[in-house]
Amino acid sequence: MKSDLGYISHIKEELTFLQIESKKLNRDQFISDNLIKRAFVRSIEIIGEASNKLSDSFKRKYSEVDWRKLSATRNRLIHGYFVVDYDIVWDLVINKIPTLETQINSILLKEKTLFD
């Protein structure tokens, strides 16, 4: 069984991927590239799945993150199948992921400090 820190590390890895890759593209390039669209959706799914597996106590401890929304986004992508709105995915990556990455970095720093 993974620890909360393990799941947060998975989230961080996917956030880093999204940040790096999105800086190489504009919206039109993203929309026209099926491979990158699928990769972005998969990363968002992993973020949602990992956040869903975090313990309730961890989520309460770091309540500044909207864990429920992360899980709900994952569920919409997983269960939407053929109706993914890639404009929404792009908006999420450009406008929401940077804030989430800052929050996750802060959590990792706090958790690392606890173990040092």
Phi and psi in degrees as a GROMACS rama.xvg file:
@    title "Ramachandran Plot"
@    xaxis  label "Phi"
@    yaxis  label "Psi"
@TYPE xy
-74.0394  154.54  LYS-2
-89.383  165.753  SER-3
-56.5011  -40.2384  ASP-4
-63.9632  -34.9595  LEU-5
-63.1781  -43.8617  GLY-6
-66.787  -39.5401  TYR-7
-63.8619  -36.4869  ILE-8
-64.2606  -39.2036  SER-9
-62.584  -43.8154  HIS-10
-59.6899  -46.9884  ILE-11
-59.0156  -43.3086  LYS-12
-59.2747  -44.5904  GLU-13
-70.2415  -38.0828  GLU-14
-62.3282  -41.7697  LEU-15
-62.2597  -44.6501  THR-16
-57.491  -49.277  PHE-17
-61.0858  -42.3878  LEU-18
-64.1956  -47.4802  GLN-19
-64.3041  -49.2787  ILE-20
-70.3645  -35.1161  GLU-21
-68.4292  -26.4817  SER-22
-71.1672  -16.4042  LYS-23
-87.6506  -5.36592  LYS-24
-129.483  157.789  LEU-25
-108.048  175.884  ASN-26
-57.1319  -45.6374  ARG-27
-63.848  -39.6701  ASP-28
-63.9309  -41.6444  GLN-29
-60.4195  -50.3772  PHE-30
-61.4047  -32.2636  ILE-31
-89.4569  -3.12773  SER-32
-109.934  99.2054  ASP-33
-61.8857  -36.1806  ASN-34
-64.8085  -47.1981  LEU-35
-69.7544  -35.3562  ILE-36
-59.6541  -46.3274  LYS-37
-64.5909  -39.0986  ARG-38
-64.2577  -42.3235  ALA-39
-64.3615  -44.2673  PHE-40
-61.7123  -42.722  VAL-41
-62.2458  -41.7767  ARG-42
-61.6039  -42.4352  SER-43
-65.1347  -38.1625  ILE-44
-61.991  -43.5867  GLU-45
-63.6644  -42.2628  ILE-46
-58.5374  -46.3716  ILE-47
-65.4007  -41.8478  GLY-48
-65.53  -44.5117  GLU-49
-64.0297  -40.1331  ALA-50
-66.1517  -32.5372  SER-51
-67.9001  -27.0851  ASN-52
-88.349  -7.84115  LYS-53
-64.7744  147.071  LEU-54
-66.8386  152.725  SER-55
-60.5005  -37.3058  ASP-56
-66.092  -37.0283  SER-57
-65.9181  -43.3969  PHE-58
-63.381  -39.016  LYS-59
-66.9593  -39.7276  ARG-60
-61.3712  -36.0753  LYS-61
-117.617  58.339  TYR-62
-71.9016  -7.49856  SER-63
-67.2182  -19.8783  GLU-64
-89.5179  134.795  VAL-65
-84.6379  77.3905  ASP-66
-59.6722  -38.0554  TRP-67
-61.7325  -40.7287  ARG-68
-67.1672  -36.6653  LYS-69
-61.3661  -44.9638  LEU-70
-66.3537  -41.0895  SER-71
-64.8466  -38.4364  ALA-72
-62.8946  -44.565  THR-73
-58.5244  -45.6337  ARG-74
-62.4136  -39.9655  ASN-75
-63.8669  -39.7066  ARG-76
-69.7963  -45.2702  LEU-77
-65.0669  -43.7451  ILE-78
-94.8314  -3.9688  HIS-79
-83.2987  -23.2438  GLY-80
49.7656  -91.9707  TYR-81
-93.6545  8.91414  PHE-82
-121.635  37.464  VAL-83
-72.2626  125.929  VAL-84
-92.493  102.995  ASP-85
-71.4167  -19.7643  TYR-86
-65.4443  -38.6417  ASP-87
-68.5774  -40.9581  ILE-88
-59.7897  -46.6135  VAL-89
-60.9826  -45.6016  TRP-90
-60.2792  -42.9577  ASP-91
-59.591  -47.3966  LEU-92
-65.1837  -41.5493  VAL-93
-78.331  -38.8612  ILE-94
-105.361  -20.7939  ASN-95
-111.66  -36.3396  LYS-96
-61.3717  -40.5395  ILE-97
-58.0135  -41.6509  PRO-98
-65.9471  -43.7182  THR-99
-62.0735  -40.4632  LEU-100
-62.5639  -40.1765  GLU-101
-60.7408  -44.2393  THR-102
-63.1158  -43.4827  GLN-103
-67.5891  -39.9591  ILE-104
-60.1599  -40.4304  ASN-105
-63.7634  -43.0969  SER-106
-61.7149  -46.7302  ILE-107
-60.2504  -40.2764  LEU-108
-64.2683  -44.91  LEU-109
-63.2846  -43.5073  LYS-110
-67.71  -38.4698  GLU-111
-63.2598  -40.7928  LYS-112
-61.9581  -35.4867  THR-113
-64.2224  -30.1211  LEU-114
-96.9023  -5.3645  PHE-115
